[in-house]
Amino acid sequence: MARAGLTAERLVRAGAELADEQGFDQVTVSALARRFDVRVASLYWHLDSSEGLKIRIALLALEEMADLAASALAGRAGKDALTALANVYRDYAREHPGRYAAAQYRLDPHTAAGSAGVRHAEFTRAILRGYDLTEPDQTHAVRLLGSFFRGYVSLEAGGGFDHSSPDPQQTWERLLDALDALLRNWPRNPR
C-alpha cells in the first residue's frame, strides 16, 4: 500500500525541488525515495519510472514558466514584450536551475503537443507579430530567440561571464536592444 500523504503531485514537486538543489540529472525515483525515507517500491504506486518522473518535472517547469510569461506579457508589445519574455526565462533559470534544465528535456511529439511548450511558442509568435514578421521569417525568428534565451542563460549559469567585464546584466540589456533592432529591420528575402 502507498504511504499516506504521498501523491504523484507531491512527488513531482519534491523531484523539482531536488532538481533545483542537486541538478536535474540527479533526479531519480531512488533519490526521491531517500528524500522521503521510504522504499523505492512504495513510490511506484505513484510514478512509473525515473524517466516518467523527469517528464512530469519537465511538464511542471514548462507550465510554471508559461504562467509567468503570461503574467509578464499582459498588456505589453514590441520591445517591452520581448524583454519581459526574455527576463522570465532568465529569472526562472536563476531561481530554479534544475527545473529550467527540465524544461529543456526532450519530450515525445505527443507529450510535447499537449504540454505548456505550445504556450511558449504562442507567446513568442505573438511578440513577433508586433514586428510584422510573417512565415517563414516568423519561424526563423522564433528559433533565433529560443537560441538566444537558452544560450545566454546556459552560458551565464555555467559561469561563462564570471571573469570578464562588462557586467552580464549590461550585456543582456544590450543584446535585447540588438534583438529588437534586428526584429524591426528583419532582412526581407524573396526566396
C-alpha beads as a LAMMPS data file, in Angstrom:
LAMMPS data file: protein, C-alpha beads

191 atoms
190 bonds

1 atom types
1 bond types

-500.0 500.0 xlo xhi
-500.0 500.0 ylo yhi
-500.0 500.0 zlo zhi

Masses

1 110.0

Atoms # bond

1 1 1 0.000 0.000 0.000
2 1 1 1.153 3.554 -0.740
3 1 1 2.455 5.608 2.164
4 1 1 -0.120 8.088 3.482
5 1 1 0.398 11.610 2.216
6 1 1 2.411 10.682 -0.837
7 1 1 0.762 11.627 -4.089
8 1 1 2.080 11.863 -7.618
9 1 1 1.818 15.664 -7.470
10 1 1 3.721 15.864 -4.177
11 1 1 6.422 13.567 -5.539
12 1 1 6.801 15.567 -8.745
13 1 1 7.105 18.810 -6.772
14 1 1 9.671 17.187 -4.483
15 1 1 11.517 15.956 -7.578
16 1 1 11.519 19.518 -8.930
17 1 1 12.973 20.778 -5.651
18 1 1 15.593 18.030 -5.805
19 1 1 16.446 19.101 -9.353
20 1 1 16.944 22.697 -8.203
21 1 1 19.139 21.600 -5.290
22 1 1 21.251 18.874 -6.908
23 1 1 20.715 19.123 -10.660
24 1 1 18.116 17.653 -12.960
25 1 1 20.414 14.782 -13.932
26 1 1 20.420 13.642 -10.282
27 1 1 16.651 13.175 -10.140
28 1 1 15.646 9.517 -9.886
29 1 1 12.929 7.584 -8.122
30 1 1 15.647 6.205 -5.817
31 1 1 16.800 9.716 -4.861
32 1 1 13.201 10.697 -4.211
33 1 1 12.671 7.615 -2.036
34 1 1 15.701 8.610 0.053
35 1 1 14.257 12.105 0.439
36 1 1 11.013 10.697 1.848
37 1 1 12.755 7.867 3.718
38 1 1 10.630 5.240 2.006
39 1 1 11.378 2.189 -0.066
40 1 1 11.678 2.767 -3.804
41 1 1 8.932 0.237 -4.452
42 1 1 6.438 2.336 -2.483
43 1 1 6.847 5.211 -4.938
44 1 1 5.863 3.058 -7.884
45 1 1 2.267 3.382 -6.703
46 1 1 2.510 6.957 -7.992
47 1 1 5.348 7.003 -10.524
48 1 1 6.093 4.577 -13.308
49 1 1 9.854 5.223 -13.611
50 1 1 12.642 7.769 -13.246
51 1 1 12.023 8.675 -16.892
52 1 1 8.340 9.280 -16.133
53 1 1 9.315 11.424 -13.145
54 1 1 11.630 13.535 -15.308
55 1 1 8.931 14.023 -17.916
56 1 1 6.481 15.161 -15.257
57 1 1 9.036 17.605 -13.834
58 1 1 9.628 18.923 -17.370
59 1 1 5.887 19.435 -17.811
60 1 1 5.669 21.203 -14.444
61 1 1 8.540 23.533 -15.356
62 1 1 7.036 24.354 -18.748
63 1 1 3.706 25.122 -17.072
64 1 1 5.287 27.314 -14.395
65 1 1 7.261 29.298 -16.969
66 1 1 4.228 29.680 -19.233
67 1 1 2.184 31.057 -16.340
68 1 1 4.964 33.526 -15.501
69 1 1 5.250 34.529 -19.154
70 1 1 1.502 35.092 -19.460
71 1 1 1.569 37.442 -16.479
72 1 1 4.696 39.249 -17.667
73 1 1 3.397 39.746 -21.212
74 1 1 -0.058 41.051 -20.318
75 1 1 -0.539 44.434 -21.975
76 1 1 2.954 44.572 -23.495
77 1 1 4.082 44.728 -27.102
78 1 1 7.256 45.206 -29.113
79 1 1 10.499 45.542 -27.190
80 1 1 8.669 45.625 -23.838
81 1 1 7.153 42.220 -24.588
82 1 1 10.443 40.841 -25.902
83 1 1 12.254 41.981 -22.759
84 1 1 9.523 40.642 -20.472
85 1 1 9.625 37.184 -22.048
86 1 1 13.425 37.081 -22.042
87 1 1 13.505 38.071 -18.377
88 1 1 11.002 35.343 -17.473
89 1 1 13.347 32.702 -18.857
90 1 1 16.473 34.204 -17.314
91 1 1 14.893 34.788 -13.904
92 1 1 13.336 31.319 -13.838
93 1 1 16.693 29.735 -14.682
94 1 1 18.348 31.645 -11.859
95 1 1 15.665 30.802 -9.322
96 1 1 15.047 27.213 -10.445
97 1 1 18.131 25.910 -12.264
98 1 1 17.068 22.262 -12.127
99 1 1 13.549 22.962 -13.303
100 1 1 14.891 25.167 -16.082
101 1 1 17.078 22.259 -17.198
102 1 1 13.999 20.029 -17.014
103 1 1 12.120 22.383 -19.330
104 1 1 14.732 21.579 -21.983
105 1 1 14.137 17.835 -21.636
106 1 1 13.247 16.166 -24.906
107 1 1 9.612 15.087 -24.962
108 1 1 7.987 12.766 -27.453
109 1 1 5.838 14.598 -30.028
110 1 1 2.518 13.624 -28.427
111 1 1 3.572 14.748 -24.945
112 1 1 5.132 17.945 -26.306
113 1 1 1.965 18.804 -28.229
114 1 1 -0.085 18.560 -25.032
115 1 1 2.389 20.497 -22.901
116 1 1 2.695 24.163 -21.991
117 1 1 5.542 24.294 -24.502
118 1 1 2.845 25.127 -27.030
119 1 1 2.001 28.247 -24.997
120 1 1 5.674 29.300 -25.091
121 1 1 5.651 29.142 -28.873
122 1 1 2.358 31.058 -28.996
123 1 1 3.790 33.804 -26.760
124 1 1 6.854 34.138 -28.946
125 1 1 4.802 34.252 -32.130
126 1 1 2.505 36.888 -30.608
127 1 1 5.529 39.059 -29.846
128 1 1 6.835 38.581 -33.377
129 1 1 3.533 39.622 -34.936
130 1 1 4.231 43.005 -33.366
131 1 1 7.351 43.139 -35.514
132 1 1 5.303 42.373 -38.641
133 1 1 7.061 39.076 -39.355
134 1 1 5.269 36.511 -41.475
135 1 1 6.189 32.953 -42.377
136 1 1 8.762 31.585 -42.875
137 1 1 10.597 34.507 -41.245
138 1 1 8.488 34.203 -38.118
139 1 1 9.689 30.614 -37.612
140 1 1 13.287 31.693 -38.217
141 1 1 12.855 34.417 -35.602
142 1 1 11.272 32.001 -33.090
143 1 1 14.362 29.810 -33.451
144 1 1 16.670 32.815 -33.093
145 1 1 15.007 33.962 -29.892
146 1 1 14.957 30.455 -28.421
147 1 1 18.639 30.036 -29.239
148 1 1 19.491 33.389 -27.697
149 1 1 17.482 32.848 -24.494
150 1 1 18.785 29.327 -23.915
151 1 1 22.318 30.091 -24.971
152 1 1 22.784 33.197 -22.857
153 1 1 21.123 31.648 -19.817
154 1 1 23.255 28.485 -20.135
155 1 1 26.495 30.416 -20.525
156 1 1 25.651 32.644 -17.576
157 1 1 24.613 29.715 -15.353
158 1 1 27.817 27.890 -16.239
159 1 1 29.940 30.836 -15.116
160 1 1 30.888 31.865 -18.632
161 1 1 30.723 35.578 -17.789
162 1 1 32.154 35.480 -14.270
163 1 1 35.636 36.710 -15.109
164 1 1 35.075 39.474 -17.612
165 1 1 33.652 42.935 -17.969
166 1 1 31.181 44.464 -18.562
167 1 1 28.628 43.137 -16.144
168 1 1 26.430 40.373 -17.646
169 1 1 23.314 42.479 -16.940
170 1 1 24.669 45.221 -19.205
171 1 1 25.350 42.671 -21.922
172 1 1 21.860 41.195 -21.510
173 1 1 20.266 44.608 -21.961
174 1 1 22.439 45.473 -24.973
175 1 1 21.676 42.144 -26.628
176 1 1 17.945 42.658 -26.116
177 1 1 18.353 46.093 -27.747
178 1 1 20.166 44.399 -30.643
179 1 1 17.477 41.731 -30.980
180 1 1 14.788 44.395 -31.022
181 1 1 16.667 46.298 -33.751
182 1 1 17.140 43.104 -35.758
183 1 1 13.478 42.182 -35.487
184 1 1 12.376 45.698 -36.507
185 1 1 14.736 45.550 -39.501
186 1 1 14.429 41.872 -40.385
187 1 1 16.063 41.237 -43.753
188 1 1 13.446 40.527 -46.383
189 1 1 14.350 37.621 -48.574
190 1 1 12.095 36.959 -51.575
191 1 1 13.056 33.259 -51.728

Bonds

1 1 1 2
2 1 2 3
3 1 3 4
4 1 4 5
5 1 5 6
6 1 6 7
7 1 7 8
8 1 8 9
9 1 9 10
10 1 10 11
11 1 11 12
12 1 12 13
13 1 13 14
14 1 14 15
15 1 15 16
16 1 16 17
17 1 17 18
18 1 18 19
19 1 19 20
20 1 20 21
21 1 21 22
22 1 22 23
23 1 23 24
24 1 24 25
25 1 25 26
26 1 26 27
27 1 27 28
28 1 28 29
29 1 29 30
30 1 30 31
31 1 31 32
32 1 32 33
33 1 33 34
34 1 34 35
35 1 35 36
36 1 36 37
37 1 37 38
38 1 38 39
39 1 39 40
40 1 40 41
41 1 41 42
42 1 42 43
43 1 43 44
44 1 44 45
45 1 45 46
46 1 46 47
47 1 47 48
48 1 48 49
49 1 49 50
50 1 50 51
51 1 51 52
52 1 52 53
53 1 53 54
54 1 54 55
55 1 55 56
56 1 56 57
57 1 57 58
58 1 58 59
59 1 59 60
60 1 60 61
61 1 61 62
62 1 62 63
63 1 63 64
64 1 64 65
65 1 65 66
66 1 66 67
67 1 67 68
68 1 68 69
69 1 69 70
70 1 70 71
71 1 71 72
72 1 72 73
73 1 73 74
74 1 74 75
75 1 75 76
76 1 76 77
77 1 77 78
78 1 78 79
79 1 79 80
80 1 80 81
81 1 81 82
82 1 82 83
83 1 83 84
84 1 84 85
85 1 85 86
86 1 86 87
87 1 87 88
88 1 88 89
89 1 89 90
90 1 90 91
91 1 91 92
92 1 92 93
93 1 93 94
94 1 94 95
95 1 95 96
96 1 96 97
97 1 97 98
98 1 98 99
99 1 99 100
100 1 100 101
101 1 101 102
102 1 102 103
103 1 103 104
104 1 104 105
105 1 105 106
106 1 106 107
107 1 107 108
108 1 108 109
109 1 109 110
110 1 110 111
111 1 111 112
112 1 112 113
113 1 113 114
114 1 114 115
115 1 115 116
116 1 116 117
117 1 117 118
118 1 118 119
119 1 119 120
120 1 120 121
121 1 121 122
122 1 122 123
123 1 123 124
124 1 124 125
125 1 125 126
126 1 126 127
127 1 127 128
128 1 128 129
129 1 129 130
130 1 130 131
131 1 131 132
132 1 132 133
133 1 133 134
134 1 134 135
135 1 135 136
136 1 136 137
137 1 137 138
138 1 138 139
139 1 139 140
140 1 140 141
141 1 141 142
142 1 142 143
143 1 143 144
144 1 144 145
145 1 145 146
146 1 146 147
147 1 147 148
148 1 148 149
149 1 149 150
150 1 150 151
151 1 151 152
152 1 152 153
153 1 153 154
154 1 154 155
155 1 155 156
156 1 156 157
157 1 157 158
158 1 158 159
159 1 159 160
160 1 160 161
161 1 161 162
162 1 162 163
163 1 163 164
164 1 164 165
165 1 165 166
166 1 166 167
167 1 167 168
168 1 168 169
169 1 169 170
170 1 170 171
171 1 171 172
172 1 172 173
173 1 173 174
174 1 174 175
175 1 175 176
176 1 176 177
177 1 177 178
178 1 178 179
179 1 179 180
180 1 180 181
181 1 181 182
182 1 182 183
183 1 183 184
184 1 184 185
185 1 185 186
186 1 186 187
187 1 187 188
188 1 188 189
189 1 189 190
190 1 190 191
